[in-house]
Amino acid sequence: MARLARYEAIPHVESEENKPRRRVPGWIMIAATVMSLGAVLAFDWRQGGSSSSSNASFWGLGGVNGPPAADEPSPNGGGSAGPGASSSPPRDPTDANACIETGSDRPVMQGADMVEYFSLSPGDAHVVGSANITSVYNNYTFRFSTHENRRKFEINQTRYLPQWGGFCSYGISTENWWTWEQIKVAGPDGNPDVWLILNGHIYFFMYKAPRYYFELLLANSSLPESPIERGDYKWANYTKGEPLTFLNTDCFWSDEDCGMNGNSCWTDDMVV
């Protein structure tokens, strides 16, 4: 029997106008309008994270057929960061696994030193690893800023792996339109500079607003399950029970404050 949960709806971090055009029943349009006025809606999640596009029953937030246009890959660079963004080599649009390809030129999380995060203060930018100090895990290349950090990684590799592959944790746990096929080629983007360490694990986000919404869910003790429990379940489904096998090497976002369209930006009053 499929797992069932109810969540308090939180407005999606991108604007409604950027979602794919689709024919939807009138009652869904009414529900979206009510939500825009500040009403609190709820949605059922029946079977998140399989390879089927019909895997989820999603209420109140719209969007079951695909990710918003703002999360689609840009033709101007690796990932969907767009023109001028710091990124991996431009992704091949014909590559169905573009975001999770392995290779020394595509290090995990753009070459951020995964061990060094555990020495940073919240809000600090990532520390760039060296192409001359590397380690390989499941064919994925990790870079480190010091030999000592590489030594720590090789003692306990799984401790330093980005959760849910290093994709946006809010997107993985809460946005039910994603399918595995879409994740592999289009995100949801992670940002090496927007992160949280929770219970000894590191979670990445596209930018600060999704992180804020994720923290709101974490703080809501009335929910039947936390976004971490939900994301773990969905990511295990996406990866067919191999959650440590696939890592993000080419789906990154570079703006800490705003999404692609600049209309869903983080503001200083977003305090959990």
Phi and psi restraints in degrees (value plus and minus 20) as a CYANA .aco file:
   2 ALA   PHI     -86.4   -46.4
   2 ALA   PSI     126.3   166.3
   3 ARG   PHI     -90.7   -50.7
   3 ARG   PSI     122.0   162.0
   4 LEU   PHI    -147.7  -107.7
   4 LEU   PSI     114.9   154.9
   5 ALA   PHI    -165.8  -125.8
   5 ALA   PSI     133.3   173.3
   6 ARG   PHI    -141.6  -101.6
   6 ARG   PSI     114.7   154.7
   7 TYR   PHI    -144.6  -104.6
   7 TYR   PSI     128.1   168.1
   8 GLU   PHI     -90.7   -50.7
   8 GLU   PSI     108.1   148.1
   9 ALA   PHI     -92.0   -52.0
   9 ALA   PSI     116.6   156.6
  10 ILE   PHI    -139.3   -99.3
  10 ILE   PSI     113.8   153.8
  11 PRO   PHI     -74.3   -34.3
  11 PRO   PSI     117.8   157.8
  12 HIS   PHI     -81.8   -41.8
  12 HIS   PSI     127.9   167.9
  13 VAL   PHI     -96.1   -56.1
  13 VAL   PSI     -30.7     9.3
  14 GLU   PHI    -130.1   -90.1
  14 GLU   PSI     143.2   183.2
  15 SER   PHI     -95.0   -55.0
  15 SER   PSI     133.6   173.6
  16 GLU   PHI     -80.8   -40.8
  16 GLU   PSI     -53.5   -13.5
  17 GLU   PHI     -87.2   -47.2
  17 GLU   PSI     -36.1     3.9
  18 ASN   PHI    -112.7   -72.7
  18 ASN   PSI     -22.4    17.6
  19 LYS   PHI     -96.4   -56.4
  19 LYS   PSI     132.4   172.4
  20 PRO   PHI     -76.4   -36.4
  20 PRO   PSI     122.2   162.2
  21 ARG   PHI     -91.4   -51.4
  21 ARG   PSI     113.8   153.8
  22 ARG   PHI    -176.6  -136.6
  22 ARG   PSI     136.4   176.4
  23 ARG   PHI    -105.5   -65.5
  23 ARG   PSI     104.4   144.4
  24 VAL   PHI    -150.2  -110.2
  24 VAL   PSI     133.5   173.5
  25 PRO   PHI     -80.8   -40.8
  25 PRO   PSI     132.0   172.0
  26 GLY   PHI     -80.9   -40.9
  26 GLY   PSI     -53.0   -13.0
  27 TRP   PHI     -87.4   -47.4
  27 TRP   PSI     -47.7    -7.7
  28 ILE   PHI     -89.2   -49.2
  28 ILE   PSI     -60.1   -20.1
  29 MET   PHI     -82.4   -42.4
  29 MET   PSI     -59.9   -19.9
  30 ILE   PHI     -84.2   -44.2
  30 ILE   PSI     -62.3   -22.3
  31 ALA   PHI     -81.9   -41.9
  31 ALA   PSI     -60.3   -20.3
  32 ALA   PHI     -85.0   -45.0
  32 ALA   PSI     -57.2   -17.2
  33 THR   PHI     -85.8   -45.8
  33 THR   PSI     -63.1   -23.1
  34 VAL   PHI     -81.1   -41.1
  34 VAL   PSI     -61.6   -21.6
  35 MET   PHI     -82.7   -42.7
  35 MET   PSI     -58.2   -18.2
  36 SER   PHI     -85.2   -45.2
  36 SER   PSI     -40.4    -0.4
  37 LEU   PHI    -107.5   -67.5
  37 LEU   PSI     -20.1    19.9
  38 GLY   PHI      85.5   125.5
  38 GLY   PSI     -15.8    24.2
  39 ALA   PHI     -90.7   -50.7
  39 ALA   PSI     133.9   173.9
  40 VAL   PHI    -119.6   -79.6
  40 VAL   PSI      99.4   139.4
  41 LEU   PHI    -129.3   -89.3
  41 LEU   PSI     150.7   190.7
  42 ALA   PHI    -153.0  -113.0
  42 ALA   PSI     135.9   175.9
  43 PHE   PHI    -153.9  -113.9
  43 PHE   PSI     131.3   171.3
  44 ASP   PHI    -112.4   -72.4
  44 ASP   PSI     117.6   157.6
  45 TRP   PHI    -138.3   -98.3
  45 TRP   PSI      90.8   130.8
  46 ARG   PHI    -117.5   -77.5
  46 ARG   PSI     -57.5   -17.5
  47 GLN   PHI    -175.8  -135.8
  47 GLN   PSI      52.6    92.6
  48 GLY   PHI     -94.7   -54.7
  48 GLY   PSI     131.7   171.7
  49 GLY   PHI      55.0    95.0
  49 GLY   PSI      17.1    57.1
  50 SER   PHI    -127.8   -87.8
  50 SER   PSI     158.9   198.9
  51 SER   PHI    -103.0   -63.0
  51 SER   PSI     -21.1    18.9
  52 SER   PHI    -111.6   -71.6
  52 SER   PSI     118.4   158.4
  53 SER   PHI     -93.5   -53.5
  53 SER   PSI     -30.1     9.9
  54 SER   PHI    -122.2   -82.2
  54 SER   PSI       4.4    44.4
  55 ASN   PHI     -99.9   -59.9
  55 ASN   PSI     -33.3     6.7
  56 ALA   PHI    -148.2  -108.2
  56 ALA   PSI     123.1   163.1
  57 SER   PHI    -123.3   -83.3
  57 SER   PSI      95.8   135.8
  58 PHE   PHI    -147.1  -107.1
  58 PHE   PSI      99.8   139.8
  59 TRP   PHI    -137.6   -97.6
  59 TRP   PSI     118.9   158.9
  60 GLY   PHI      71.1   111.1
  60 GLY   PSI     -50.4   -10.4
  61 LEU   PHI    -124.4   -84.4
  61 LEU   PSI     -28.4    11.6
  62 GLY   PHI      53.1    93.1
  62 GLY   PSI     146.1   186.1
  63 GLY   PHI      63.6   103.6
  63 GLY   PSI      61.4   101.4
  64 VAL   PHI    -132.4   -92.4
  64 VAL   PSI     -28.4    11.6
  65 ASN   PHI    -118.9   -78.9
  65 ASN   PSI     -24.8    15.2
  66 GLY   PHI     144.7   184.7
  66 GLY   PSI     148.9   188.9
  67 PRO   PHI     -92.3   -52.3
  67 PRO   PSI     141.1   181.1
  68 PRO   PHI     -80.9   -40.9
  68 PRO   PSI     134.0   174.0
  69 ALA   PHI     -78.0   -38.0
  69 ALA   PSI     -50.5   -10.5
  70 ALA   PHI     -86.5   -46.5
  70 ALA   PSI     -38.9     1.1
  71 ASP   PHI    -117.5   -77.5
  71 ASP   PSI     -16.2    23.8
  72 GLU   PHI     -99.8   -59.8
  72 GLU   PSI     133.9   173.9
  73 PRO   PHI     -84.8   -44.8
  73 PRO   PSI     125.0   165.0
  74 SER   PHI    -110.2   -70.2
  74 SER   PSI     123.5   163.5
  75 PRO   PHI     -94.5   -54.5
  75 PRO   PSI     -24.7    15.3
  76 ASN   PHI    -117.3   -77.3
  76 ASN   PSI     -19.5    20.5
  77 GLY   PHI     159.2   199.2
  77 GLY   PSI     153.8   193.8
  78 GLY   PHI     -84.1   -44.1
  78 GLY   PSI     132.7   172.7
  79 GLY   PHI      43.0    83.0
  79 GLY   PSI    -177.4  -137.4
  80 SER   PHI    -136.7   -96.7
  80 SER   PSI       3.8    43.8
  81 ALA   PHI     -89.7   -49.7
  81 ALA   PSI     -44.5    -4.5
  82 GLY   PHI      68.5   108.5
  82 GLY   PSI    -192.2  -152.2
  83 PRO   PHI     -79.7   -39.7
  83 PRO   PSI     115.4   155.4
  84 GLY   PHI      60.4   100.4
  84 GLY   PSI     -21.5    18.5
  85 ALA   PHI     -97.7   -57.7
  85 ALA   PSI     127.7   167.7
  86 SER   PHI     -92.6   -52.6
  86 SER   PSI     102.1   142.1
  87 SER   PHI    -175.8  -135.8
  87 SER   PSI     154.7   194.7
  88 SER   PHI     -93.9   -53.9
  88 SER   PSI     156.4   196.4
  89 PRO   PHI     -75.4   -35.4
  89 PRO   PSI     128.6   168.6
  90 PRO   PHI     -71.5   -31.5
  90 PRO   PSI     113.9   153.9
  91 ARG   PHI     -93.4   -53.4
  91 ARG   PSI     128.7   168.7
  92 ASP   PHI    -101.8   -61.8
  92 ASP   PSI      95.1   135.1
  93 PRO   PHI     -84.9   -44.9
  93 PRO   PSI     -34.0     6.0
  94 THR   PHI    -111.9   -71.9
  94 THR   PSI     -22.4    17.6
  95 ASP   PHI    -110.1   -70.1
  95 ASP   PSI      91.3   131.3
  96 ALA   PHI     -91.0   -51.0
  96 ALA   PSI     -30.7     9.3
  97 ASN   PHI    -138.1   -98.1
  97 ASN   PSI       8.1    48.1
  98 ALA   PHI     -75.7   -35.7
  98 ALA   PSI     -58.0   -18.0
  99 CYS   PHI     -97.2   -57.2
  99 CYS   PSI     -34.7     5.3
 100 ILE   PHI    -144.2  -104.2
 100 ILE   PSI      -1.6    38.4
 101 GLU   PHI     -85.7   -45.7
 101 GLU   PSI     128.3   168.3
 102 THR   PHI    -118.3   -78.3
 102 THR   PSI     149.6   189.6
 103 GLY   PHI     121.0   161.0
 103 GLY   PSI     130.8   170.8
 104 SER   PHI     -86.1   -46.1
 104 SER   PSI     -42.4    -2.4
 105 ASP   PHI    -109.0   -69.0
 105 ASP   PSI     -19.5    20.5
 106 ARG   PHI    -150.1  -110.1
 106 ARG   PSI      50.3    90.3
 107 PRO   PHI     -89.4   -49.4
 107 PRO   PSI     134.2   174.2
 108 VAL   PHI     -79.7   -39.7
 108 VAL   PSI     116.3   156.3
 109 MET   PHI      32.6    72.6
 109 MET   PSI      23.9    63.9
 110 GLN   PHI      37.0    77.0
 110 GLN   PSI       6.9    46.9
 111 GLY   PHI      63.6   103.6
 111 GLY   PSI      -7.2    32.8
 112 ALA   PHI     -83.1   -43.1
 112 ALA   PSI     121.4   161.4
 113 ASP   PHI     -95.2   -55.2
 113 ASP   PSI      84.6   124.6
 114 MET   PHI     -87.3   -47.3
 114 MET   PSI     -48.5    -8.5
 115 VAL   PHI     -93.3   -53.3
 115 VAL   PSI     -57.0   -17.0
 116 GLU   PHI     -86.2   -46.2
 116 GLU   PSI     -44.8    -4.8
 117 TYR   PHI     -73.2   -33.2
 117 TYR   PSI     -53.2   -13.2
 118 PHE   PHI     -97.3   -57.3
 118 PHE   PSI     -22.6    17.4
 119 SER   PHI    -129.2   -89.2
 119 SER   PSI     -23.6    16.4
 120 LEU   PHI    -107.1   -67.1
 120 LEU   PSI     140.4   180.4
 121 SER   PHI    -109.5   -69.5
 121 SER   PSI     131.2   171.2
 122 PRO   PHI     -73.3   -33.3
 122 PRO   PSI     113.3   153.3
 123 GLY   PHI      73.4   113.4
 123 GLY   PSI     -31.3     8.7
 124 ASP   PHI     -87.9   -47.9
 124 ASP   PSI     129.4   169.4
 125 ALA   PHI     -92.7   -52.7
 125 ALA   PSI     137.7   177.7
 126 HIS   PHI     -89.6   -49.6
 126 HIS   PSI     139.3   179.3
 127 VAL   PHI    -121.7   -81.7
 127 VAL   PSI     107.7   147.7
 128 VAL   PHI     -97.3   -57.3
 128 VAL   PSI     111.2   151.2
 129 GLY   PHI    -102.0   -62.0
 129 GLY   PSI     143.7   183.7
 130 SER   PHI    -113.6   -73.6
 130 SER   PSI     120.8   160.8
 131 ALA   PHI     -87.4   -47.4
 131 ALA   PSI     -31.7     8.3
 132 ASN   PHI    -117.8   -77.8
 132 ASN   PSI     -23.4    16.6
 133 ILE   PHI    -147.7  -107.7
 133 ILE   PSI      74.1   114.1
 134 THR   PHI    -151.6  -111.6
 134 THR   PSI     143.6   183.6
 135 SER   PHI    -165.4  -125.4
 135 SER   PSI     133.3   173.3
 136 VAL   PHI    -137.4   -97.4
 136 VAL   PSI     110.9   150.9
 137 TYR   PHI    -150.1  -110.1
 137 TYR   PSI     101.5   141.5
 138 ASN   PHI      29.6    69.6
 138 ASN   PSI      21.3    61.3
 139 ASN   PHI      54.0    94.0
 139 ASN   PSI     -18.7    21.3
 140 TYR   PHI    -114.5   -74.5
 140 TYR   PSI     117.4   157.4
 141 THR   PHI    -113.1   -73.1
 141 THR   PSI     109.4   149.4
 142 PHE   PHI    -133.5   -93.5
 142 PHE   PSI     121.2   161.2
 143 ARG   PHI    -132.6   -92.6
 143 ARG   PSI     129.7   169.7
 144 PHE   PHI    -155.1  -115.1
 144 PHE   PSI     131.6   171.6
 145 SER   PHI    -105.3   -65.3
 145 SER   PSI     -38.8     1.2
 146 THR   PHI    -161.1  -121.1
 146 THR   PSI     137.4   177.4
 147 HIS   PHI     -86.6   -46.6
 147 HIS   PSI     -51.2   -11.2
 148 GLU   PHI     -84.9   -44.9
 148 GLU   PSI     -60.1   -20.1
 149 ASN   PHI     -86.3   -46.3
 149 ASN   PSI     -58.2   -18.2
 150 ARG   PHI     -83.1   -43.1
 150 ARG   PSI     -60.1   -20.1
 151 ARG   PHI     -81.4   -41.4
 151 ARG   PSI     -64.1   -24.1
 152 LYS   PHI     -81.4   -41.4
 152 LYS   PSI     -62.5   -22.5
 153 PHE   PHI     -81.2   -41.2
 153 PHE   PSI     -64.2   -24.2
 154 GLU   PHI     -92.0   -52.0
 154 GLU   PSI     -39.2     0.8
 155 ILE   PHI     -94.4   -54.4
 155 ILE   PSI     -57.4   -17.4
 156 ASN   PHI    -166.9  -126.9
 156 ASN   PSI      56.4    96.4
 157 GLN   PHI     -81.6   -41.6
 157 GLN   PSI     -64.8   -24.8
 158 THR   PHI     -85.2   -45.2
 158 THR   PSI     -44.1    -4.1
 159 ARG   PHI     -81.7   -41.7
 159 ARG   PSI     -52.2   -12.2
 160 TYR   PHI    -122.2   -82.2
 160 TYR   PSI     -14.6    25.4
 161 LEU   PHI     -93.2   -53.2
 161 LEU   PSI     120.9   160.9
 162 PRO   PHI     -86.8   -46.8
 162 PRO   PSI     116.3   156.3
 163 GLN   PHI     -88.4   -48.4
 163 GLN   PSI     123.9   163.9
 164 TRP   PHI      34.1    74.1
 164 TRP   PSI      19.1    59.1
 165 GLY   PHI      58.6    98.6
 165 GLY   PSI     -28.8    11.2
 166 GLY   PHI      73.3   113.3
 166 GLY   PSI     -11.2    28.8
 167 PHE   PHI    -101.0   -61.0
 167 PHE   PSI     151.9   191.9
 168 CYS   PHI     -81.1   -41.1
 168 CYS   PSI     100.9   140.9
 169 SER   PHI     -87.4   -47.4
 169 SER   PSI     -54.2   -14.2
 170 TYR   PHI     -85.6   -45.6
 170 TYR   PSI     -63.3   -23.3
 171 GLY   PHI     -81.5   -41.5
 171 GLY   PSI     -65.8   -25.8
 172 ILE   PHI     -85.0   -45.0
 172 ILE   PSI     -64.2   -24.2
 173 SER   PHI    -101.0   -61.0
 173 SER   PSI     -48.3    -8.3
 174 THR   PHI    -142.2  -102.2
 174 THR   PSI     -52.0   -12.0
 175 GLU   PHI    -105.5   -65.5
 175 GLU   PSI      86.4   126.4
 176 ASN   PHI    -105.0   -65.0
 176 ASN   PSI     -20.2    19.8
 177 TRP   PHI    -102.4   -62.4
 177 TRP   PSI     -33.9     6.1
 178 TRP   PHI     -88.9   -48.9
 178 TRP   PSI     119.2   159.2
 179 THR   PHI    -134.1   -94.1
 179 THR   PSI     144.8   184.8
 180 TRP   PHI     -81.6   -41.6
 180 TRP   PSI     -58.7   -18.7
 181 GLU   PHI     -80.9   -40.9
 181 GLU   PSI     -58.4   -18.4
 182 GLN   PHI     -93.0   -53.0
 182 GLN   PSI     -60.1   -20.1
 183 ILE   PHI     -80.0   -40.0
 183 ILE   PSI     -62.5   -22.5
 184 LYS   PHI     -84.5   -44.5
 184 LYS   PSI     -43.7    -3.7
 185 VAL   PHI    -137.6   -97.6
 185 VAL   PSI     -34.7     5.3
 186 ALA   PHI    -162.5  -122.5
 186 ALA   PSI     -10.2    29.8
 187 GLY   PHI      94.0   134.0
 187 GLY   PSI    -177.2  -137.2
 188 PRO   PHI     -89.2   -49.2
 188 PRO   PSI     112.4   152.4
 189 ASP   PHI     -77.6   -37.6
 189 ASP   PSI     124.0   164.0
 190 GLY   PHI    -122.4   -82.4
 190 GLY   PSI     141.7   181.7
 191 ASN   PHI    -150.8  -110.8
 191 ASN   PSI      96.5   136.5
 192 PRO   PHI     -79.3   -39.3
 192 PRO   PSI     -36.6     3.4
 193 ASP   PHI    -119.0   -79.0
 193 ASP   PSI     -21.2    18.8
 194 VAL   PHI    -142.3  -102.3
 194 VAL   PSI      85.8   125.8
 195 TRP   PHI    -170.9  -130.9
 195 TRP   PSI     143.0   183.0
 196 LEU   PHI    -160.1  -120.1
 196 LEU   PSI     123.6   163.6
 197 ILE   PHI    -127.4   -87.4
 197 ILE   PSI      98.8   138.8
 198 LEU   PHI    -149.7  -109.7
 198 LEU   PSI     104.4   144.4
 199 ASN   PHI      32.9    72.9
 199 ASN   PSI      18.2    58.2
 200 GLY   PHI      60.5   100.5
 200 GLY   PSI     -11.6    28.4
 201 HIS   PHI    -142.9  -102.9
 201 HIS   PSI     131.9   171.9
 202 ILE   PHI    -127.2   -87.2
 202 ILE   PSI     112.4   152.4
 203 TYR   PHI    -139.6   -99.6
 203 TYR   PSI     117.4   157.4
 204 PHE   PHI    -131.2   -91.2
 204 PHE   PSI     138.5   178.5
 205 PHE   PHI    -158.6  -118.6
 205 PHE   PSI     139.5   179.5
 206 MET   PHI     -86.7   -46.7
 206 MET   PSI     -66.2   -26.2
 207 TYR   PHI    -178.9  -138.9
 207 TYR   PSI    -191.8  -151.8
 208 LYS   PHI     -90.4   -50.4
 208 LYS   PSI     -52.9   -12.9
 209 ALA   PHI     -82.5   -42.5
 209 ALA   PSI     -67.4   -27.4
 210 PRO   PHI     -80.0   -40.0
 210 PRO   PSI     -55.5   -15.5
 211 ARG   PHI     -83.4   -43.4
 211 ARG   PSI     -61.0   -21.0
 212 TYR   PHI     -81.3   -41.3
 212 TYR   PSI     -66.5   -26.5
 213 TYR   PHI     -83.1   -43.1
 213 TYR   PSI     -57.7   -17.7
 214 PHE   PHI     -82.2   -42.2
 214 PHE   PSI     -63.1   -23.1
 215 GLU   PHI     -87.0   -47.0
 215 GLU   PSI     -53.2   -13.2
 216 LEU   PHI     -81.4   -41.4
 216 LEU   PSI     -63.5   -23.5
 217 LEU   PHI     -83.6   -43.6
 217 LEU   PSI     -61.9   -21.9
 218 LEU   PHI     -79.8   -39.8
 218 LEU   PSI     -56.0   -16.0
 219 ALA   PHI    -100.6   -60.6
 219 ALA   PSI     -30.5     9.5
 220 ASN   PHI    -108.9   -68.9
 220 ASN   PSI      76.7   116.7
 221 SER   PHI     -93.4   -53.4
 221 SER   PSI     -28.2    11.8
 222 SER   PHI    -102.8   -62.8
 222 SER   PSI     -29.4    10.6
 223 LEU   PHI     -91.6   -51.6
 223 LEU   PSI     126.2   166.2
 224 PRO   PHI     -89.6   -49.6
 224 PRO   PSI     -41.5    -1.5
 225 GLU   PHI    -172.8  -132.8
 225 GLU   PSI     132.1   172.1
 226 SER   PHI     -98.9   -58.9
 226 SER   PSI     141.4   181.4
 227 PRO   PHI     -82.4   -42.4
 227 PRO   PSI     -44.9    -4.9
 228 ILE   PHI     -89.6   -49.6
 228 ILE   PSI     -65.3   -25.3
 229 GLU   PHI     -81.0   -41.0
 229 GLU   PSI     -61.6   -21.6
 230 ARG   PHI     -86.8   -46.8
 230 ARG   PSI     -64.8   -24.8
 231 GLY   PHI     -84.7   -44.7
 231 GLY   PSI     -59.2   -19.2
 232 ASP   PHI     -78.7   -38.7
 232 ASP   PSI     -64.9   -24.9
 233 TYR   PHI     -84.2   -44.2
 233 TYR   PSI     -66.6   -26.6
 234 LYS   PHI     -87.4   -47.4
 234 LYS   PSI     -62.6   -22.6
 235 TRP   PHI     -84.2   -44.2
 235 TRP   PSI     -57.7   -17.7
 236 ALA   PHI     -83.0   -43.0
 236 ALA   PSI     -57.4   -17.4
 237 ASN   PHI     -87.6   -47.6
 237 ASN   PSI     -65.3   -25.3
 238 TYR   PHI     -75.3   -35.3
 238 TYR   PSI     -64.3   -24.3
 239 THR   PHI    -114.5   -74.5
 239 THR   PSI      -8.8    31.2
 240 LYS   PHI      34.2    74.2
 240 LYS   PSI      26.7    66.7
 241 GLY   PHI      60.8   100.8
 241 GLY   PSI      -8.2    31.8
 242 GLU   PHI    -143.6  -103.6
 242 GLU   PSI      47.4    87.4
 243 PRO   PHI     -87.6   -47.6
 243 PRO   PSI     -35.3     4.7
 244 LEU   PHI    -121.0   -81.0
 244 LEU   PSI     -11.2    28.8
 245 THR   PHI    -111.4   -71.4
 245 THR   PSI     -47.6    -7.6
 246 PHE   PHI    -138.8   -98.8
 246 PHE   PSI     110.7   150.7
 247 LEU   PHI    -152.4  -112.4
 247 LEU   PSI     131.9   171.9
 248 ASN   PHI    -100.4   -60.4
 248 ASN   PSI     101.0   141.0
 249 THR   PHI    -144.2  -104.2
 249 THR   PSI     -21.3    18.7
 250 ASP   PHI    -176.8  -136.8
 250 ASP   PSI      -5.1    34.9
 251 CYS   PHI    -139.9   -99.9
 251 CYS   PSI      67.8   107.8
 252 PHE   PHI    -149.8  -109.8
 252 PHE   PSI     133.0   173.0
 253 TRP   PHI    -140.6  -100.6
 253 TRP   PSI     123.4   163.4
 254 SER   PHI    -128.5   -88.5
 254 SER   PSI     -35.9     4.1
 255 ASP   PHI    -112.6   -72.6
 255 ASP   PSI     100.6   140.6
 256 GLU   PHI     -94.0   -54.0
 256 GLU   PSI     -45.8    -5.8
 257 ASP   PHI    -120.3   -80.3
 257 ASP   PSI     -50.9   -10.9
 258 CYS   PHI    -153.5  -113.5
 258 CYS   PSI     135.2   175.2
 259 GLY   PHI     -98.9   -58.9
 259 GLY   PSI    -193.8  -153.8
 260 MET   PHI     -80.5   -40.5
 260 MET   PSI     -56.0   -16.0
 261 ASN   PHI    -114.7   -74.7
 261 ASN   PSI     -23.1    16.9
 262 GLY   PHI      50.4    90.4
 262 GLY   PSI      -7.5    32.5
 263 ASN   PHI    -130.9   -90.9
 263 ASN   PSI      -7.2    32.8
 264 SER   PHI    -158.6  -118.6
 264 SER   PSI      24.8    64.8
 265 CYS   PHI     -98.7   -58.7
 265 CYS   PSI     132.5   172.5
 266 TRP   PHI     -89.1   -49.1
 266 TRP   PSI     121.0   161.0
 267 THR   PHI    -147.2  -107.2
 267 THR   PSI     142.3   182.3
 268 ASP   PHI     -85.6   -45.6
 268 ASP   PSI     -38.2     1.8
 269 ASP   PHI    -106.0   -66.0
 269 ASP   PSI     -19.1    20.9
 270 MET   PHI    -102.8   -62.8
 270 MET   PSI      62.5   102.5
 271 VAL   PHI    -143.2  -103.2
 271 VAL   PSI     105.5   145.5
